């Protein structure tokens, strides 16, 4: 792909300042007719033509007229559609890399140079420009151009009425706006052969060699001007429609001066008006007599005058008028119009025309316009009348009407040029000159010939094949052959395949895509909802998804001939929120209720689980022995949120053993236990008076029920021994006596 702008040196404006006689006589803005499609319009839209000047591939780039490359002012960067159309080179929709950067064709000054099928050598040519009366002519325009050195290049051409010649290679424009082009001023002086030449044309040639190396932009041009810069005073000259007239008749004076005059001063003694500054005035003479006419013409280099003495003779007419007339053209093409001008003298008051073969066939208008539809040679008759009579003028075989049809110019494109066995190629006719018949030849194809305008051909055998198109209309025929255009291979079709590192993720998470495609060389990824949103790398790296939703990731792979696609769904879940109750304080041995509230229907986990009644529930009871911070984690669809709550514990420590108990099952003091607060661990042992161990426990919540070996012992005095540790870290031993009573 290449995008390109013309680099040009500004000399014209300086020239204007130095030469007050400079006169612009031609301009081209490419805006005369708006490209209805918005893009892709042929230069013929504004009267320009395109000529193949060398080898063009089946998918050659084209000259377009559109605002896709907006015609900006010099110094501005290239941009897309505004309101100013330009002439520029762009790719066609069937080019090899179109699917990557411009699937529809014409994305401005952007070209495709991927393969020989995109090779281009064309010249855009202006209509005929009349330079009659002009000299020392300068051409100016704005442009931008880049391209791969001299391999991909634009140049400026000039036609002198007989042959085309390159006038300037056009320098590459600055890349200050890369990758867009920079609009640049250009000025060049046309050869001396352009002076006073009625058949001048200018053109722009673009060449790219299809070697796979490209550098945007291609080429774009706008605001073309031709300016006459005479270096000597003009030379005055004129003609008149009549010299002998009746009183009251008008005379049309036509300036024929050369040397680029910029102003005119006429003097008409006896005429009305008596003076004029118009270039081609119409003067009425009311009084009989003989009168002179003077014209003075001026430009920035001086002035010149001419006087025709006794030029106009005015008489009082008492006889019939004398019929006379002229035609704007005498040799035309069928369908063209001819403007007839009455040149009769003697003050006619009515006119009667006869136009054999014309439409209309008759007219009473003084200066009618007539159209001739059928080739042939036709006579014109005018009868003029006044109060004194009439007169008739007939010019036999005055109008020659030709069938101007010219043969069409054959051209075509193919939607692809490299295919596999059994695949099809769609050929599109791009001929100019309005062909009415098509004859195709497809060696190696099925069918091998076709008369369709846009045939579809199947190739079943490996090889390299030519394609020939012959187009015909009433003006003749023309053929073009592209050799070795279609390459048919016994190929393996690429298979698109990839594996994402995750398909179900949380908002803000990233995914790595591992490309496992086979037999592919070109890759085109799209990641809706992802950052970045696309890639042409084989393995695009890490793609991050920030917005919840379900997204179809698409990978399209190609080997330059065939392609395939595959998709994978990435589900991005919203991140949940969870809120725990406020921090709370308890006394040691007491408990607090912890509650969490979350969005959605997920699971809860409290950590640490120490001192919790239900660590897997939204609500749990906490009875820690020391101040503890609990974290609640809420998880839904693999996405988690956390919050914390701290339970502060007031520690009040104390420990002791009663000195009597009565295990008589009356529910009062039936068990001998260790009592206190802040107890963390105990070893509690009871002995009888003989030193025999009656009871032992390490659980402060378990006491002696007065039994030994499942039998109640006798009343008496017993000895106890206690080793303890408290939550504060304190520890010690205690011992004493206890009386068992009934």
C-alpha distance (Angstrom), angle and dihedral (degrees) to the residues before:
residue distance angle dihedral
X1 . . .
X2 3.75 . .
X3 3.73 132.8 .
X4 3.78 118.7 -163.5
X5 3.78 147.5 -175.6
X6 3.83 132.8 -175.4
X7 3.82 118.7 -107.5
X8 3.76 111.7 -146.6
X9 3.80 138.9 175.5
X10 3.82 116.1 -125.1
X11 3.77 111.6 -132.7
X12 3.80 103.4 132.9
X13 3.78 99.3 78.0
X14 3.78 90.4 53.7
X15 3.79 87.6 50.0
X16 3.78 90.7 53.7
X17 3.75 91.2 54.8
X18 3.81 92.2 51.3
X19 3.80 98.3 43.1
X20 3.75 115.6 48.7
X21 3.81 88.4 -175.0
X22 3.79 93.8 67.4
X23 3.81 110.2 127.8
X24 3.81 127.4 -171.7
X25 3.80 109.7 -141.1
X26 3.81 103.3 164.7
X27 3.80 134.6 36.3
X28 3.80 135.8 171.2
X29 3.83 121.1 -165.5
X30 3.85 96.6 164.5
X31 3.82 86.3 -131.9
X32 3.81 99.7 100.9
X33 3.81 91.0 105.6
X34 3.80 121.2 23.2
X35 3.81 115.0 -126.6
X36 3.81 99.2 -114.9
X37 3.80 92.9 -158.5
X38 3.81 91.7 54.8
X39 3.80 89.9 -128.0
X40 3.77 142.0 26.4
X41 3.82 100.1 42.6
X42 3.82 119.5 155.4
X43 3.84 118.1 -116.4
X44 3.81 87.9 -117.4
X45 3.82 83.4 78.7
X46 3.83 87.0 82.9
X47 3.81 98.5 28.3
X48 3.82 99.0 -89.6
X49 3.80 122.4 128.7
X50 3.82 133.8 -152.3
X51 3.81 124.7 -137.2
X52 3.80 126.4 -166.9
X53 3.81 103.8 -125.2
X54 3.81 97.8 178.3
X55 3.80 143.4 -14.3
X56 3.79 115.6 -19.0
X57 3.81 123.1 -173.5
X58 3.78 123.8 -135.6
X59 3.82 89.7 -97.7
X60 3.81 97.1 37.5
X61 3.80 117.4 162.4
X62 3.82 115.8 -102.9
X63 3.77 139.8 -142.3
X64 3.82 109.1 -113.0
X65 3.79 135.6 -170.8
X66 3.82 110.8 -147.5
X67 3.79 144.5 105.2
X68 3.82 91.5 -104.1
X69 3.81 83.6 104.1
X70 3.78 99.9 37.5
X71 3.80 114.4 -141.9
X72 3.81 98.9 -119.5
X73 3.79 129.8 179.3
X74 3.80 122.0 -90.2
X75 3.80 111.9 -77.4
X76 3.80 94.4 27.3
X77 3.79 123.7 114.5
X78 3.78 122.2 -110.4
X79 3.80 114.4 -92.3
X80 3.77 142.2 174.3
X81 3.78 129.4 -99.8
X82 3.79 116.5 -21.9
X83 3.79 120.1 141.7
X84 3.82 101.5 -73.6
X85 3.81 118.8 87.8
X86 3.80 121.2 -149.8
X87 3.80 138.1 -172.3
X88 3.81 109.3 -111.6
X89 3.80 145.7 154.6
X90 3.83 117.5 -110.5
X91 3.78 141.5 159.7
X92 3.82 125.6 -92.3
X93 3.79 122.6 -122.7
X94 3.82 92.2 -108.0
X95 3.81 96.3 55.9
X96 3.80 117.3 121.9
X97 3.81 97.9 -109.4
X98 3.81 96.5 33.5
X99 3.80 92.1 106.6
X100 3.80 89.2 60.6
X101 3.81 103.6 47.9
X102 3.83 111.4 3.6
X103 3.83 116.6 13.1
X104 3.84 95.0 173.4
X105 3.81 97.9 45.1
X106 3.84 126.6 -119.9
X107 3.80 105.0 62.3
X108 3.80 90.5 160.0
X109 3.81 125.1 -87.6
X110 3.81 92.1 -8.2
X111 3.80 120.0 122.0
X112 3.80 138.4 -172.8
X113 3.81 119.8 -130.2
X114 3.82 97.7 163.8
X115 3.82 99.0 127.0
X116 3.83 143.5 -8.3
X117 3.81 87.2 -83.3
X118 3.84 86.8 70.3
X119 3.84 94.8 49.0
X120 3.82 109.8 129.6
X121 3.83 136.8 -167.9
X122 3.83 111.9 165.4
X123 3.78 139.2 140.2
X124 3.82 124.9 -148.0
X125 3.83 108.0 -147.3
X126 3.79 130.7 -160.7
X127 3.81 124.6 -132.1
X128 3.83 116.5 -95.5
X129 3.81 110.7 -68.7
X130 3.80 119.6 -155.2
X131 3.79 112.2 -139.1
X132 3.81 94.1 178.1
X133 3.81 109.6 147.6
X134 3.81 91.6 13.9
X135 3.80 129.4 111.6
X136 3.81 140.9 175.6
X137 3.81 89.3 25.1
X138 3.80 122.7 -161.9
X139 3.82 124.4 -163.4
X140 3.82 117.8 -152.5
X141 3.80 132.6 177.9
X142 3.80 143.1 145.5
X143 3.79 120.1 -110.8
X144 3.79 147.3 155.0
X145 3.80 127.7 -145.5
X146 3.78 141.0 169.1
X147 3.81 127.8 145.2
X148 3.81 130.7 144.6
X149 3.81 101.8 -51.1
X150 3.80 114.5 -85.5
X151 3.83 91.5 -22.4
X152 3.80 90.8 72.6
X153 3.78 109.5 29.4
X154 3.81 147.6 141.0
X155 3.81 127.4 -137.9
X156 3.83 138.1 -175.8
X157 3.85 118.8 -119.3
X158 3.81 136.0 -166.9
X159 3.85 131.8 -155.5
X160 3.83 117.0 -156.6
X161 3.81 95.2 -167.9
X162 3.81 93.6 -85.6
X163 3.83 111.4 41.6
X164 3.80 140.8 16.0
X165 3.82 120.6 -124.0
X166 3.80 133.9 176.6
X167 3.79 108.7 -108.2
X168 3.81 100.9 -179.0
X169 3.85 135.9 -0.1
X170 3.85 90.6 -138.9
X171 3.81 114.3 -130.1
X172 3.81 119.8 -111.5
X173 3.80 110.6 -96.6
X174 3.84 121.0 -119.4
X175 3.83 118.3 -80.2
X176 3.80 94.9 -142.0
X177 3.81 89.2 123.3
X178 3.84 95.8 44.7
X179 2.94 128.2 -162.2
X180 3.81 84.1 23.5
X181 3.79 119.0 57.5
X182 3.79 128.3 -112.3
X183 3.82 117.9 -122.4
X184 3.81 107.5 -123.1
X185 3.82 135.8 -170.6
X186 3.83 119.3 -115.6
X187 3.82 133.6 -172.0
X188 3.80 132.7 176.5
X189 3.82 134.4 165.5
X190 3.81 115.5 -122.7
X191 3.82 118.5 -128.7
X192 3.81 119.4 -89.9
X193 3.82 88.1 -105.1
X194 3.82 87.2 75.1
X195 3.82 92.2 64.0
X196 3.81 110.5 109.2
X197 3.86 88.7 -11.6
X198 3.84 114.8 146.3
X199 3.83 95.0 -163.2
X200 3.81 107.5 55.0
X201 3.82 122.3 143.0
X202 3.80 132.8 177.1
X203 3.80 128.8 -155.6
X204 3.80 146.4 -179.2
X205 3.79 120.5 -136.6
X206 3.83 122.8 -158.1
X207 3.81 124.0 -166.6
X208 3.83 129.7 -179.0
X209 3.79 121.9 168.0
X210 3.82 102.6 -147.4
X211 3.80 94.7 -124.3
X212 3.81 95.2 139.6
X213 3.82 94.5 -107.1
X214 3.77 116.9 109.4
X215 3.79 141.5 163.7
X216 3.80 122.6 -167.0
X217 2.95 140.6 -101.1
X218 3.79 106.9 53.7
X219 3.83 113.1 -166.9
X220 3.82 135.6 -53.0
X221 3.82 131.6 170.8
X222 3.81 136.3 -174.8
X223 3.83 143.9 158.1
X224 3.83 97.5 42.2
X225 3.82 115.5 -172.5
X226 3.84 134.0 -177.3
X227 3.80 112.3 -157.5
X228 3.79 128.2 -172.9
X229 3.80 113.5 -139.5
X230 3.83 105.4 -176.5
X231 3.79 115.9 -166.8
X232 3.83 96.6 -162.4
X233 3.82 133.8 47.7
X234 3.82 115.5 -85.3
X235 3.80 122.5 -100.7
X236 3.82 113.3 -122.2
X237 3.81 119.2 -131.5
X238 3.82 136.3 146.8
X239 3.78 145.6 169.4
X240 3.81 132.8 -146.6
X241 3.79 134.0 -145.3
X242 3.86 93.4 -127.7
X243 3.80 140.4 -0.6
X244 3.85 100.7 -166.9
X245 3.79 113.1 53.3
X246 3.76 142.7 153.4
X247 3.78 121.3 -105.5
X248 3.80 108.5 -82.7
X249 3.82 95.0 26.3
X250 3.85 120.3 127.6
X251 3.81 125.7 -129.4
X252 3.85 123.4 -154.2
X253 3.80 114.1 -143.0
X254 3.83 117.2 -158.5
X255 3.80 122.7 -159.6
X256 3.83 111.9 -127.9
X257 3.80 96.6 171.2
X258 3.80 120.6 141.2
X259 3.80 132.7 -154.3
X260 3.81 98.2 63.9
X261 3.80 104.9 -75.3
X262 3.78 115.3 -161.6
X263 3.82 99.6 -168.5
X264 3.82 137.9 29.5
X265 3.81 131.9 -154.6
X266 3.85 117.6 -170.8
X267 3.79 129.1 -171.8
X268 3.88 119.2 -160.6
X269 3.83 112.6 179.0
X270 3.83 107.3 -159.9
X271 3.81 91.7 14.6
X272 3.78 134.4 109.8
X273 2.94 111.9 -101.9
X274 3.80 95.7 27.2
X275 3.84 92.6 -155.4
X276 3.80 135.8 23.9
X277 3.82 140.4 -178.5
X278 3.81 93.6 -163.4
X279 3.78 116.5 114.8
X280 3.83 93.7 -129.6
X281 3.83 110.1 19.7
X282 3.83 129.1 -176.2
X283 3.84 113.4 -137.5
X284 3.84 129.3 -168.3
X285 3.81 121.8 -150.1
X286 3.83 113.7 -156.2
X287 3.84 101.4 171.2
X288 3.82 125.9 65.4
X289 3.80 113.1 -114.9
X290 3.80 144.4 90.5
X291 3.80 117.7 -77.3
X292 3.81 138.4 -171.0
X293 3.84 125.8 -139.9
X294 3.82 127.3 -149.2
X295 3.82 128.7 -167.0
X296 3.81 124.8 -171.1
X297 3.82 117.8 -171.7
X298 3.81 126.1 -169.2
X299 3.79 140.9 -170.2
X300 3.83 134.6 165.3
X301 3.80 90.4 -75.5
X302 3.78 98.4 54.3
X303 3.82 141.1 -79.8
X304 3.80 141.7 -80.8
X305 3.83 133.8 -161.1
X306 3.78 136.5 -157.1
X307 3.82 128.5 -172.8
X308 3.81 126.5 -163.9
X309 3.80 106.0 -157.5
X310 3.83 118.7 -143.4
X311 3.80 88.7 -3.9
X312 3.82 100.2 148.2
X313 3.85 120.6 52.0
X314 3.83 114.2 -166.3
X315 3.84 119.8 -167.4
X316 3.77 136.7 176.0
X317 3.79 101.6 -108.4
X318 3.83 119.7 -144.4
X319 3.79 95.5 161.8
X320 3.81 131.9 76.7
X321 3.83 116.7 -78.1
X322 3.79 121.4 -96.2
X323 3.80 113.7 -119.6
X324 3.80 118.4 -130.8
X325 3.78 134.7 149.2
X326 3.80 144.6 164.5
X327 3.80 136.1 -147.7
X328 3.81 127.7 -134.6
X329 3.84 88.6 -135.4
X330 3.76 133.5 10.3
X331 3.81 99.1 -174.1
X332 3.80 115.7 48.6
X333 3.80 143.7 152.7
X334 3.79 121.7 -102.1
X335 3.80 109.6 -84.2
X336 3.81 94.2 28.7
X337 3.81 124.3 123.1
X338 3.82 129.2 -128.0
X339 3.81 123.6 -152.8
X340 3.84 113.2 -144.1
X341 3.83 119.5 -155.7
X342 3.81 123.0 -158.5
X343 3.83 110.7 -129.4
X344 3.79 96.1 170.8
X345 3.78 120.2 140.5
X346 3.79 130.4 -152.9
X347 3.80 95.5 65.5
X348 3.80 102.0 -83.0
X349 3.79 115.1 -158.2
X350 3.80 99.3 -164.1
X351 3.80 137.7 30.6
X352 3.79 132.8 -155.0
X353 3.82 117.8 -170.7
X354 3.78 130.3 -172.0
X355 3.82 119.4 -162.6
X356 3.79 112.9 -174.0
X357 3.82 108.0 -152.3
X358 3.80 92.5 6.5
X359 3.79 135.4 114.4
X360 2.94 112.3 -102.2
X361 3.80 95.0 30.3
X362 3.83 91.9 -157.3
X363 3.79 136.9 21.3
X364 3.80 141.6 -179.6
X365 3.81 93.8 -162.6
X366 3.79 114.8 115.2
X367 3.82 94.1 -130.5
X368 3.84 109.4 20.1
X369 3.81 130.7 -177.4
X370 3.82 115.9 -137.2
X371 3.83 131.5 -170.3
X372 3.81 123.3 -147.4
X373 3.80 115.5 -155.9
X374 3.82 103.1 172.4
X375 3.80 126.0 63.2
X376 3.82 113.2 -113.4
X377 3.81 144.7 89.5
X378 3.79 117.8 -75.5
X379 3.83 138.9 -167.1
X380 3.81 124.3 -136.1
X381 3.83 125.4 -154.5
X382 3.83 129.2 -169.1
X383 3.79 125.0 -171.9
X384 3.82 116.5 -170.8
X385 3.80 125.6 -169.2
X386 3.79 140.1 -170.3
X387 3.80 134.7 164.2
X388 3.82 90.8 -74.7
X389 3.79 97.2 53.9
X390 3.80 140.9 -82.7
X391 3.79 142.5 -77.8
X392 3.80 133.5 -158.5
X393 3.81 130.1 -147.9
X394 3.83 120.1 -169.3
X395 3.79 123.2 -174.7
X396 3.78 109.4 -165.8
X397 3.83 118.3 -143.0
X398 3.77 89.6 -1.7
X399 3.84 97.7 148.2
X400 3.80 121.5 52.3
X401 3.81 114.7 -166.8
X402 3.81 116.6 -164.0
X403 3.79 133.5 -168.6
X404 3.78 95.6 -116.4
X405 3.78 96.7 -175.5
X406 3.78 110.9 139.0
X407 3.78 125.8 -161.3
X408 3.80 114.6 -89.8
X409 3.79 121.8 -111.9
X410 3.79 113.4 -118.0
X411 3.79 118.7 -130.5
X412 3.78 134.7 148.4
X413 3.78 144.7 166.5
X414 3.81 135.5 -146.4
X415 3.79 124.1 -140.5
X416 3.81 88.0 -133.8
X417 3.78 136.3 1.9
X418 3.82 102.3 -166.9
X419 3.80 114.8 60.6
X420 3.78 143.3 153.6
X421 3.81 126.6 -110.9
X422 3.81 111.3 -71.3
X423 3.79 96.1 18.3
X424 3.80 125.5 125.9
X425 3.78 133.7 -123.7
X426 3.81 122.9 -153.9
X427 3.80 112.7 -146.4
X428 3.81 117.5 -157.0
X429 3.79 122.0 -159.2
X430 3.80 111.5 -129.8
X431 3.79 97.3 169.5
X432 3.78 120.4 143.6
X433 3.78 130.2 -146.3
X434 3.84 96.3 60.5
X435 3.79 103.1 -82.7
X436 3.80 117.1 -157.3
X437 3.81 99.1 -168.4
X438 3.81 134.6 41.9
X439 3.80 130.3 -162.8
X440 3.81 117.5 -175.7
X441 3.81 129.5 -171.6
X442 3.83 119.2 -160.3
X443 3.83 112.6 179.6
X444 3.81 107.1 -159.6
X445 3.79 92.5 14.7
X446 3.79 135.2 109.2
X447 2.93 112.4 -101.8
X448 3.80 94.9 27.1
X449 3.83 92.2 -155.5
X450 3.79 136.3 24.2
X451 3.79 140.9 -178.8
X452 3.79 94.2 -161.4
X453 3.77 117.7 114.5
X454 3.82 93.2 -129.8
X455 3.83 110.3 19.8
X456 3.82 128.8 -175.2
X457 3.83 113.4 -138.5
X458 3.83 130.7 -167.0
X459 3.82 121.3 -147.7
X460 3.83 116.0 -157.7
X461 3.81 103.3 169.5
X462 3.82 127.4 65.5
X463 3.80 113.8 -112.6
X464 3.80 146.3 88.4
X465 3.81 117.2 -78.7
X466 3.82 139.7 -167.4
X467 3.80 124.2 -135.9
X468 3.83 124.9 -152.2
X469 3.81 128.1 -168.4
X470 3.81 124.4 -171.5
X471 3.82 117.0 -171.6
X472 3.79 126.2 -168.3
X473 3.79 140.5 -169.3
X474 3.79 135.1 159.8
X475 3.80 89.9 -74.7
X476 3.80 95.4 57.9
X477 3.81 138.5 -89.1
X478 3.78 141.0 -72.4
X479 3.80 133.6 -164.7
X480 3.79 136.5 -156.7
X481 3.80 128.7 -172.7
X482 3.79 125.3 -165.3
X483 3.78 108.5 -160.4
X484 3.80 122.2 -144.1
X485 3.79 89.1 2.2
X486 3.80 100.8 143.5
X487 3.80 119.2 53.0
X488 3.83 113.2 -167.8
X489 3.81 116.5 -166.3
X490 3.78 135.6 -175.4
X491 3.76 89.7 -124.5
X492 3.77 141.6 167.4
X493 3.78 112.9 -118.6
X494 3.82 112.4 -124.2
X495 3.81 114.7 -114.2
X496 3.79 119.2 -147.9
X497 3.80 115.1 -138.6
X498 3.80 136.7 150.8
X499 3.79 141.7 163.2
X500 3.80 123.2 -141.0
X501 3.81 118.3 -147.2
X502 3.81 87.7 -129.7
X503 3.78 136.4 5.6
X504 3.82 99.1 -174.2
X505 3.78 113.3 52.5
X506 3.75 146.0 146.7
X507 3.80 125.7 -100.4
X508 3.81 109.7 -83.5
X509 3.80 94.2 26.0
X510 3.82 122.7 124.9
X511 3.80 131.9 -134.8
X512 3.80 130.9 -152.9
X513 3.81 115.9 -145.8
X514 3.80 117.8 -150.2
X515 3.81 111.3 -156.3
X516 3.83 109.7 -140.8
X517 3.83 96.1 168.9
X518 3.79 119.3 138.3
X519 3.82 133.0 -141.2
X520 3.82 93.8 6.9
X521 3.81 131.7 129.8
X522 3.82 101.9 173.7
X523 3.79 124.8 56.6
X524 3.79 132.0 -169.5
X525 3.83 118.7 -177.0
X526 3.80 126.6 -174.6
X527 3.81 120.6 -167.4
X528 3.84 110.8 -172.8
X529 3.79 108.0 -158.7
X530 3.80 91.0 11.5
X531 3.80 135.3 113.2
X532 2.98 111.2 -104.8
X533 3.81 95.8 27.4
X534 3.82 96.5 -154.3
X535 3.79 143.5 13.7
X536 3.80 140.6 -176.7
X537 3.81 94.2 -159.5
X538 3.78 119.6 114.0
X539 3.81 89.5 -124.3
X540 3.79 109.0 20.8
X541 3.80 97.5 -160.1
X542 3.79 123.2 -137.2
X543 3.81 119.2 -3.6
X544 3.82 117.8 -168.1
X545 3.81 125.3 -152.3
X546 3.81 116.0 -157.8
X547 3.80 102.8 168.5
X548 3.84 123.7 68.3
X549 3.80 114.5 -117.1
X550 3.79 145.3 91.7
X551 3.82 115.3 -77.1
X552 3.82 132.8 -171.9
X553 3.80 110.8 -140.6
X554 3.82 110.1 -156.9
X555 3.81 127.8 -161.1
X556 3.81 118.6 -170.3
X557 3.80 116.6 -172.8
X558 3.79 130.9 -172.9
X559 3.77 140.1 178.8
X560 3.81 91.0 -152.7
X561 3.80 90.0 -92.4
X562 3.78 109.6 51.4
X563 3.76 133.4 13.4
X564 3.80 142.3 -163.4
X565 3.79 136.1 -169.9
X566 3.78 138.6 -150.4
X567 3.80 134.5 -176.4
X568 3.78 139.3 -153.5
X569 3.80 128.3 -167.6
X570 3.78 118.2 -126.4
X571 3.81 114.3 -163.0
X572 3.80 114.0 -157.7
X573 3.82 112.5 -164.3
X574 3.81 123.8 -157.2
X575 3.79 116.9 -108.5
X576 3.88 110.1 -109.7
X577 3.81 127.0 -134.4
X578 3.82 128.7 -139.1
X579 3.81 131.4 -171.7
X580 3.83 125.9 -164.2
X581 3.81 124.6 -157.8
X582 3.78 120.6 -94.5
X583 3.79 123.2 -79.4
X584 3.83 114.5 -82.2
X585 3.83 140.5 -166.2
X586 3.84 129.0 -135.8
X587 3.77 136.4 175.2
X588 3.75 114.7 -111.6
X589 3.75 110.7 -84.6
X590 3.78 93.6 28.4
X591 3.86 128.0 95.8
X592 3.82 141.0 -135.2
X593 3.83 131.3 -149.4
X594 3.81 113.7 -122.1
X595 3.82 117.8 -158.2
X596 3.85 131.1 -173.9
X597 3.83 127.1 -168.4
X598 3.85 120.9 -162.7
X599 3.81 139.9 173.4
X600 3.80 113.7 -106.9
X601 3.78 134.3 7.4
X602 3.78 107.2 -64.3
X603 3.79 139.2 125.8
X604 3.82 131.5 -80.9
X605 3.81 128.7 -143.5
X606 3.83 123.4 -177.8
X607 3.80 118.5 -158.4
X608 2.94 136.0 -130.2
X609 3.78 94.0 31.4
X610 3.84 92.9 -157.8
X611 3.77 111.0 124.4
X612 3.83 94.0 5.3
X613 3.78 124.1 126.8
X614 3.84 96.8 -158.2
X615 3.82 114.2 11.1
X616 3.87 91.8 174.4
X617 3.82 96.4 58.3
X618 3.78 135.1 82.2
X619 3.83 88.3 -120.5
X620 3.82 123.5 40.8
X621 3.80 138.9 161.2
X622 3.81 116.9 -117.1
X623 3.83 122.7 -159.1
X624 3.79 105.5 168.3
X625 3.76 120.9 170.7
X626 3.78 91.9 -143.5
X627 3.78 134.7 31.9
X628 3.83 105.8 -73.1
X629 3.82 134.6 -176.4
X630 3.81 111.5 -144.5
X631 3.85 122.7 -159.0
X632 3.79 119.0 -153.3
X633 3.84 116.0 -157.9
X634 3.83 118.9 -163.2
X635 3.84 116.4 -163.2
X636 3.82 127.8 -170.5
X637 3.83 125.9 166.7
X638 3.79 88.9 -10.1
X639 3.82 92.8 -56.4
X640 3.81 119.1 115.6
X641 3.79 140.8 -162.2
X642 3.83 129.3 -175.2
X643 3.80 140.7 -158.7
X644 3.79 133.8 174.7
X645 3.80 139.0 -138.4
X646 3.82 127.0 -173.3
X647 3.82 122.9 -144.4
X648 3.80 108.6 -156.4
X649 3.88 113.8 -154.5
X650 3.80 123.2 -152.1
X651 3.83 105.1 -147.8
X652 3.91 116.6 -147.5
X653 3.83 109.1 175.1
X654 3.81 130.9 -160.5
X655 3.87 138.8 132.6
X656 3.83 138.3 -170.1
X657 3.85 148.0 141.4
X658 3.87 125.8 -128.0
X659 3.86 118.2 -115.1
X660 3.82 94.7 -135.8
X661 3.79 140.7 23.9
X662 3.83 136.0 174.2
X663 3.86 115.0 -144.9
X664 3.81 95.0 -165.4
X665 3.82 97.1 125.3
X666 3.79 93.4 -112.7
X667 3.77 89.2 126.7
X668 3.78 92.6 -114.7
X669 3.81 121.0 106.0
X670 3.81 91.4 -25.2
X671 3.85 95.4 146.0
X672 3.78 131.1 51.7
X673 3.88 106.1 -134.7
X674 3.79 141.6 165.8
X675 3.80 108.2 -108.0
X676 3.80 130.4 -163.8
X677 3.86 147.3 87.3
X678 3.77 130.9 -85.5
X679 3.78 92.2 24.9
X680 3.79 111.5 161.9
X681 3.82 102.6 170.4
X682 3.83 140.5 -4.3
X683 3.81 143.6 -174.9
X684 3.83 106.1 -158.3
X685 3.88 120.1 -177.7
X686 3.88 130.4 176.9
X687 3.87 122.2 -159.6
X688 3.84 131.9 -172.2
X689 3.80 120.3 -129.5
X690 3.79 89.7 -89.0
X691 3.80 92.2 58.8
X692 3.79 93.8 -106.5
X693 3.86 113.4 146.7
X694 3.79 109.4 -118.0
X695 3.86 99.9 175.0
X696 3.84 142.0 0.2
X697 3.88 133.1 -177.7
X698 3.81 139.9 165.1
X699 3.82 93.2 -162.7
X700 3.79 114.8 89.9
X701 3.80 88.4 -155.1
X702 3.84 93.7 61.5
X703 3.85 122.2 74.6
X704 3.88 140.2 179.8
X705 3.81 114.5 -84.9
X706 3.87 93.8 -163.8
X707 3.79 95.0 -100.7
X708 3.76 131.7 120.5
X709 3.76 121.5 -168.1
X710 3.84 87.6 -4.1
X711 3.82 92.0 -57.9
X712 3.78 129.5 106.3
X713 3.81 112.6 -109.2
X714 3.77 123.9 -137.5
X715 3.74 122.1 -93.8
X716 3.74 116.3 -89.9
X717 3.74 146.4 103.9
X718 3.82 119.3 -55.3
X719 3.79 133.4 -173.2
X720 3.84 122.4 -128.0
X721 3.83 130.8 -163.3
X722 3.87 123.7 -162.4
X723 3.84 131.3 -170.5
X724 3.82 111.9 -175.4
X725 3.83 145.2 175.8
X726 3.84 126.4 -162.1
X727 3.78 131.0 -150.0
X728 3.78 89.9 -110.4
X729 3.78 89.1 62.7
X730 3.79 95.7 -104.2
X731 3.86 117.9 134.0
X732 3.79 140.0 172.9
X733 3.84 149.2 137.4
X734 3.76 131.6 -92.9
X735 3.81 132.9 -176.6
X736 3.77 136.9 -179.6
X737 3.81 149.7 135.4
X738 3.76 128.9 -80.7
X739 3.80 128.3 -168.3
X740 3.81 117.9 -139.1
X741 3.82 111.4 -152.2
X742 3.79 133.8 171.9
